[in-house]
Amino acid sequence: MVEMSVAGIALDAASRSPIVLLRDPSGRRQVPIWIDQAQAQNILAGLSGQTPARPLSHDLMASLLEAGGLGLERVIVHTIEDSTFRAVLKLSSADGSSQELDARPSDAIALALRTGSSIWMLEEVVADASIPVDAEADAEDQEDFRRFLDQTSPAELVRHLSKAQPESSPGATGDDAPPADEPGSPTE
C-alpha cells in the first residue's frame, strides 16, 4: 500500500467536473478522482482546517465517531470497479477491535482530513490510475509564465488574446454546449 496525500482540487477542462488529486510520497505520481461539487467543497473545507460556525456533515461524522469511542485509523482506496474507485474506512475502538466500513472515496478523504487520519491506496490502484507528475517541468513552466507576465503589458496581453481567439460562427459549439464526459476517467 502507498500512503497518499491530498495535492488539491482541480477542474476538468472538458467536463468542468471537480477532481481530487491524490499524490504519492515521491511526488512523481498523482491519482485523479472525479467527484461532484458538494464533495469538492467538503474536501476544500477539510484542507483549510477552519472550524465552521456550525458543523458540516463530515465534522458531524468525526464528532459521532469520537462520541462512540471510535477512531478513524485510516482510509484505504482499494480498487477500481467499472471506472469507479472503492474505499473503506478502517475504524478502531478503545478495546482494540477494528472494523471496516464501505465509503465513497470523497467522503472518506473529507473525513480523513478532519480527523488527521492517513489515506492509503493499494499499489495496483496507483499503478492503474496514476498520471506522472514532473515537478521540475511544472516549476519551469510556472517560472516561464511568470517571466512572460512580467514582460507583457496588459494591453499587449489583450491584443495577443484577441488574435488567438477564432471568430465564432453561427452554429459553432461554444461555452454553453453541454460538457463532454471524459471517456474512461475513473470516478468515485
N, C-alpha and C positions, 0 to 999 in steps of 0.2 A: 504494500500500500504506500501511497505517496501523500504526504501532508501538503495540502493546498492552502493558498491564501486568496482572499478576495482582492483582485487587482483593481476592480472598479466596475462601473456600469457603462456600457457603450450602447450605441443606437445603430441598428442595422440600416444601412443606407437604402436598400431596396424596399424592405417591408416596413421600415420605421418602427420596428419592434425593439424593445429593450433587450439587452444581452448582459448577463452577469458573466464576468471573466474571472476564472479561477486560474491562478498561476502556480507552477511548481516551485520548489525551493531554489532551483538553479536559475530561475527566471528565464529559461530558454523555451518553455512550453506553456501555452495558455489553452484552457478549455472554455469555449464559449457555450453558454446555455441560454437559449431564447426563453424569455419569461414575459409576463404581462406587466402593464403599467403599475398596477397596485403592488405587485411583488417588488418591482424595481424601487418604488418609494419606500417599502418596508426595509429593503436591504440598505438603501441610502440612509435611512434613519438610523439603522444599526451601525453603519460605518461612521456616522457623525458623532455617535456617542452621547448625543444630547438627550436629556430626560424630558419627555413631553409633559405638559401640564396634567394630562390625563393619560393613562396607559393605552398604548396601541395594542393590537391583537397579540403581537409577539412579546411585548412587555408583559402582558397578562399571562401568556403561556409560561414565561420564565418565572413569574410570581407563583403560578399554580404548581409548577414543578417544585419550587422551594418549599411552599406550604405543605406539599405532600411528602416531603422528605426525600425527593428525588433530585438527582443532578444529571445534567446532560454531559456525559463523558466525552462523546464525540459524535460527529456526523459522518456517515460513510456513504459516498456515492458509489454504488457497487455494480451497476450495469446500465446498458442502453438496450431497450427493447422497443422495436418498431419506431425508431427515431425518438424515443422518449427516455430521458435519464430516470433512474430509480435510486432512491436514497432511503436510509434508515437512520433513526435517532437511537444511539446506544445510551440507555439510561442506567444509572446505578443508584442504589438506595444505601442508607446508612448501615444496614445489616450486611452489606457486601453482595447482595443479589443484583443481577442485572437483567435487563430485557431490551428488546429491540422493537421499535415502532416504525411502520412504514410511513414515509413522508415525501411530499414533493421536495425536490432539491432547493427550490427558492425559499420555502417555509423553513426547511432545515438550516439553510445558510443564515436567514434572518434571525433565527433563534440562537444559532451558534455565536453570531456577532454580539448578541445581547448578554449571553452567559459567559463569553470568553472561552468557549469550547473550540476544539480543533475541528478542522474539516479535512477528511481523508477521502481519497479516491483510489480505487483499485488500479494498478499499473496498466492492466489491459484496457480499461476505460480511458485512461490518459493517453495511451498509445493510439487508440482508435479515434478519439475525438479531439486531440490537441492540434493546435496550429503552432508552428515555430515562431518564436519571438527573437528578433535580432535587436537587442537593447542598444548596441553600438550604432547600428544603422538608424534606429529611431532617434537617438540623441543627435546624430549627424544631421538627419533631416530637420529636426527641430532647430538646430543651430543655423542651418542654411535658410530656413524660413524666417528666423529672427533677423538674420543679415538682410534678407530681401525686404522685410518690413522696415528695417532701419534706413535702408537706402531708397525707399519708394515713398513719394508724397501721396497723400490721399487722392489728389486729382489724377496722378498717374495710375493709381490703382483702379479708379473708376473707369478711366479710358481703357485700360487693359481688360477689365472685366466686360465692358460693353462690346469690345472687339471679339472676345472669346465666346460670348453667348450667341448662338444662331438665332435668326429671326424665327418667331413662331408662325407656323402656317395654320390656316383653318383646318380643323380635324386632327391636328397633331396632338399626341399624348402629352399632357402637362402634369404639373404637380398635383392636380386634383384627380388624377386617374387612380383607380384602386391599386394598392400596393401589390406587387407580385410576391408570392411566397418564395422563400429561398429553398429550392429543392434539396432534399437530403440534409437539411440543417436540423440537428437534434434539438429538441425542446425538452421542457420538463413535463 
